[in-house]
Amino acid sequence: MVAQQHSVRSYDEELKFLVARIGAMGGHAERMVERAISALVTSDTALAQRIILDDKLLDDAQREIDEKAVVIIARRQPLAHDLREIIGAIRISSDLERVGDLGKNIAKRVVAVSEGLQPPRLFRGLEALSDLALTQLKEVLDIFASRSVDRISSLRDRDDNIDQMYTSLFRELLTYMMEDPRNIAPCTHLLFCAKNIERIGDHATNIAETIFYTATGRLLPAERAKDDRSHHIMMAPMLRKAGE
Amino acid sequence: MVAQQHSVRSYDEELKFLVARIGAMGGHAERMVERAISALVTSDTALAQRIILDDKLLDDAQREIDEKAVVIIARRQPLAHDLREIIGAIRISSDLERVGDLGKNIAKRVVAVSEGLQPPRLFRGLEALSDLALTQLKEVLDIFASRSVDRISSLRDRDDNIDQMYTSLFRELLTYMMEDPRNIAPCTHLLFCAKNIERIGDHATNIAETIFYTATGRLLPAERAKDDRSHHIMMAPMLRKAGE
């Protein structure tokens, strides 16, 4: 009996370890993205360089979680909810590793963006977008830690805000690019940065869906109508209006 | 003894099922990408629409594989190599689902790209890039089916070709955008399409790494020096040279 309880405690401890590592990965991914945006808007190439090197931490953490998960499955042979929890940890660590990659990719573009003189409003747009995405990320990590499945629905709804904001930032960047050919190259990089931020929002939503599945064994409704209309954006009507 | 053998055969059958589903997913993902590129260069919006709807098949297949994998783990309690194989299936199906998403995203941009009149050479560049990426995808699915781990090293090396080609296509598109503001919006979408194709190449490489880990229990060297220098591209020197 004592031996059995000891064994159960060990399994709980292993699970707690996974949860803690994911929390740590999440915090690290958040910081990478925050710092990448900061480096971008202040043209801080030294900071950008440190972020790029930092990404290795997340790659290592993801591998560690994957391997730990496999060991737990092999050793403990968990069933049902516990097994979903461990598979969920594998998926979430994969999403967080990609968030770190997206932060790294933003950092890589700092030099190219600093080439041009970007009007503050473009950077403000990017910062507003990243504030939204980071709020989503913090929220989903909190939902994960507290297992508050009831908060998932609002989180998914808020992803629409990110998509809408991304779409208008996309349009704004295209307009600026059309004003002066010297804006084109740096703004293209900003466009990719904006896309990366929108994808960070998507990863937060993916993580929420994994949490929901882990907790309930059910999927959220498969079809999330995306509000990202950026792939439709055409400017010809605008150019004709401008008397081209 | 007979019962034991029967049980072993059932496990083999379940594993074969997973392998077959992944092969089917891979074939479907390939076709989606091929058709998306075709729709793009021929401005075939009807085809694009069908591709967008088709993506659901891959989402469903991924979920099916995930759930089947969890059931197998719970029921069979596999160890070591077999467990790695099943976790590997989960990861590979996730990579293939994303490849389908990338094909869908290319299809979504067909209308916006068809707005402008794109010179054939830009489409040729995109087709060449996608030929490379699709070759990688076919190769890695073949490696998966035949377990030919020895072919993985050359596959990773060929990823450099994709990155280099992507970088020059990026530069070519920027140049075209600077020639005429009416090119900017459609070329921005082409740029995102090119980026999506480059990422398809990355997913092929990810799958190769998973196959290697499954087969050997070891990781390939973590640091792949990426040849994608596109995040550095700046055009100001070129503009100054042009007597701007």
Contacts between the chains, C-beta under 8 A, distances in Angstrom:
chain1	res1	chain2	res2	distance
A	56	B	222	7.8
A	59	B	222	6.6
A	63	B	219	7.1
A	66	B	87	7.4
A	69	B	87	7.8
A	70	B	83	5.9
A	70	B	84	6.8
A	70	B	87	5.8
A	73	B	73	6.0
A	73	B	83	6.3
A	74	B	78	7.9
A	74	B	79	5.2
A	74	B	80	7.1
A	74	B	83	5.5
A	77	B	77	4.6
A	78	B	74	7.8
A	79	B	74	5.2
A	80	B	74	7.1
A	83	B	70	5.8
A	83	B	73	6.3
A	83	B	74	5.5
A	84	B	70	6.8
A	87	B	66	7.4
A	87	B	69	7.8
A	87	B	70	5.8
A	87	B	90	7.1
A	90	B	87	7.1
A	90	B	90	7.1
A	91	B	94	7.7
A	94	B	91	7.7
A	94	B	94	7.1
A	105	B	231	6.9
A	108	B	231	4.2
A	108	B	232	7.9
A	109	B	231	4.8
A	111	B	232	6.7
A	111	B	234	7.9
A	112	B	231	6.2
A	112	B	232	5.9
A	112	B	233	6.2
A	112	B	234	5.3
A	115	B	234	4.5
A	115	B	236	5.5
A	116	B	236	7.5
A	174	B	184	6.1
A	174	B	185	5.6
A	174	B	188	6.4
A	177	B	177	7.2
A	177	B	181	7.7
A	177	B	184	5.1
A	177	B	188	7.9
A	178	B	181	4.2
A	178	B	184	5.5
A	181	B	177	7.7
A	181	B	178	4.2
A	181	B	181	7.8
A	181	B	239	7.0
A	182	B	235	7.8
A	182	B	236	6.7
A	182	B	239	6.0
A	182	B	244	7.5
A	184	B	174	6.1
A	184	B	177	5.1
A	184	B	178	5.5
A	184	B	184	6.9
A	184	B	235	6.9
A	185	B	174	5.6
A	185	B	233	6.3
A	185	B	234	5.5
A	185	B	235	4.1
A	185	B	236	7.3
A	186	B	234	7.5
A	188	B	174	6.5
A	188	B	177	7.9
A	188	B	188	7.2
A	188	B	191	6.6
A	189	B	231	6.9
A	189	B	233	7.9
A	191	B	188	6.6
A	192	B	195	7.3
A	192	B	231	7.8
A	195	B	192	7.3
A	219	B	63	7.1
A	222	B	56	7.7
A	222	B	59	6.6
A	231	B	105	6.9
A	231	B	108	4.1
A	231	B	109	4.8
A	231	B	112	6.2
A	231	B	189	6.9
A	231	B	192	7.8
A	232	B	108	7.9
A	232	B	111	6.6
A	232	B	112	5.9
A	233	B	112	6.2
A	233	B	185	6.3
A	233	B	189	7.9
A	234	B	111	7.9
A	234	B	112	5.3
A	234	B	115	4.5
A	234	B	185	5.5
A	234	B	186	7.5
A	235	B	182	7.8
A	235	B	184	6.9
A	235	B	185	4.1
A	236	B	115	5.5
A	236	B	116	7.6
A	236	B	182	6.8
A	236	B	185	7.3
A	239	B	181	7.0
A	239	B	182	6.0
A	244	B	182	7.6
